[in-house]
Amino acid sequence: MSNHAEPAVTESASIESVLHENRVFQPPEGVSSRIGGAYVKSLDQYHALYKRSIEDPDGFWSEAAGELHWFAPWSSVVEWKLPDAKWFVGGQTNVCYNCVDRQIASGHGDDVAIVWEGEPVPGAGGAGAALQYEAGISGPEVRKLTYNDLKHDVCKFANALKNLGVRKGDVVTIYMGMVPELAVAVLACARIGAPHSVIFGGFSSSAIVDRVVDADSKVIVTCDGAWRRGAIVPLKDNVDAACNELQGSANAVRNVIVLKRCNNNISWNDVRDTWWHELVDNAADDCPCEHMDSEDMLFLLYTSGSTGKPKGIVHTTGGYMVFTYLTSKYVFNLVPDQQQVFWCTADVGWVTGHSYIIYGILPNRVPTVMYEGAPNYPQPDRFWDIVERHKVTQFYTAPTAIRAFMKWGREHPDNHDLSSLKVLGTVGEPINPEAWMWYHEVIGSEKCPIVDTWWQTETGGHMITPLPAATPTVPGSCTLPFFGIDAVIVDDNGNEQPVETGGLLAIRKPWPGMLRGIHGDRQRFIDTYFSRIKGMYFAGDGAKRDARGNFWIMGRVDDVINVSGHRLGTMEVESALVSHEAVVEAAVVGMPHEIKGTGIAAFCTLGPNHQPADKSNAEKLRSTLREHVAQEIGAIAKPDMIRFTDALPKTRSGKIMRRLLRSIASGDEQGTQDTTTLEDFTVLAKLREDKEG
Ligand code: WTA
């Protein structure tokens, strides 16, 4: 069980640490040569470079940016007027150029850029799976795209977008499965300067509506369906539902581009819909890169905050490009021409996929693996099968996945040759030491350094992380700040906290990959990130530092919960619940969960006509509400536990006492909570109220 799931204290700045972990792992013997020659070979070298990056950010970052291509040079490296940062001011570049064309220009057009593997495995069962393959083909479908292939496909699709009237600055919504065309679509947008807004394929049609409206996006790129665990996710149906809802409004969607992937039945709107293949057939295959100002928007990515409405995080061109390039290079030690194959298992719908499947990896000229489907399809060894067949050298996944692997059993990885692996990474939530040790021993054979990377949608790339051949690691700690990152632990007044004392994690100086705003909501941008601690970026996480200077992340301090490494605002789930006719009021908190790290616990009060008559009716209503939340947000937001109650515990000022709910939810981990009687709960709530009154 993860002991990180809940910070010990969440409503004040003094956070008690619950972790005691002393095992220190030095970078494994010989790792530097195994990773193609480490860029940073020792802790001393890290400290020296770090010092330079903080004392001379202009020098440090212009050297990094100089490794990439610019159409016009910048006049100043950074301009910082809190809360606004500008990087490489006046410079002009194109991120797609640096991901693709630059590699071709240096003579590497035939190198592999993307290794893609589809989910279906012929002969492995799963309805319809084998239909994807011609007779006689065995094994999953694999496509390898060279930089030349990628340029060809990207140019065609970029022209297709232009032919539909998409211009520089127009937001293109992308709602696709993990197919190579997703990378093509993203890069095509970057090429013509149309910011993309990628929506994770697991989100529902209401989530599409909210995001399309907020971004004022007129074009959606989607697929007929997406493969997931042998079944088809009806992406086009979800898009149709969203478009139909918006039809006739100022936010009506003009064009839907549909990639044929699963051949599932879809309905067709002759005015709105166009097939991807027909569009690109008619498009020219040469499309020049738009010269983008360094501070032009590259993309919008929606993420949860503490209110019900997702925030459109704005990232711009030059700074994000340099930051993801450099963090990828150093943290994974990417070196071209060394037979490296990098695999990040995230979905491109999350920031991890944006930064570490596409934007940070391609400019480093190491092939990036994209896998379409589920980790346990058709068997729980699918990931290890992929690692073995594609000889993956750097592998980047989430603690929640590692916990699932542990549960499925070590025979699955043990059945495969994982000796190609050199560096392992984790992201998304604190990793519990048990999972860290399992990763280290079972997957890494004690030879692979683990880089536990702390960062956020808002930070664009890695902020606190080990470097594989330099940083001693401690299970559960993300260790030391990346170059240029001035991270501190402070109290509410901005005073730095002593060693081993919990506080708020903040960043004092701007960094190139930082968000530039929340789309259309300047005030929320200021309030969320730059108001709680004067003069600093406030990350929303509680953390502490140990005597070695290592950072330990203790979890969110706001009303955001981190479910399977994915952020959800408790308010979003609450809004979804109360939008159901049976629910009058709802409070949602995190609770410890064996696999997900944090699960979702919902406390609901019901309307008078909706009180369940008996246990089986209550159970029915629970499953109705779970489905309702899936409809409103997506399956990831389904509560793991729903409790009905006469009243929610509140303070006198009417604030829901979340801390009390959290302790109730976490005291009851096995799912037995559903039998708890309403009376018990109300009594508990009343007791607490009395005490505090
Ligand atoms: C959490 C994902 C501990 C943290 C890249 C952060 C982590 C939130 C780690 C951002 C880590 C991410 N250790 N906690 N290595 N990485 N987090 O925006 O709470 O989806 O604020 O970005 O995930 O989640 P997001």
Residues whose N, C-alpha, C, O or C-beta is under 5 A from the ligand:
A	BS01	WTA	T426 V427 G428 E429 P430 D452 T453 W454 W455 Q456 T457 E458 C478 A539 D541 I553 G555 R556 G565 R567
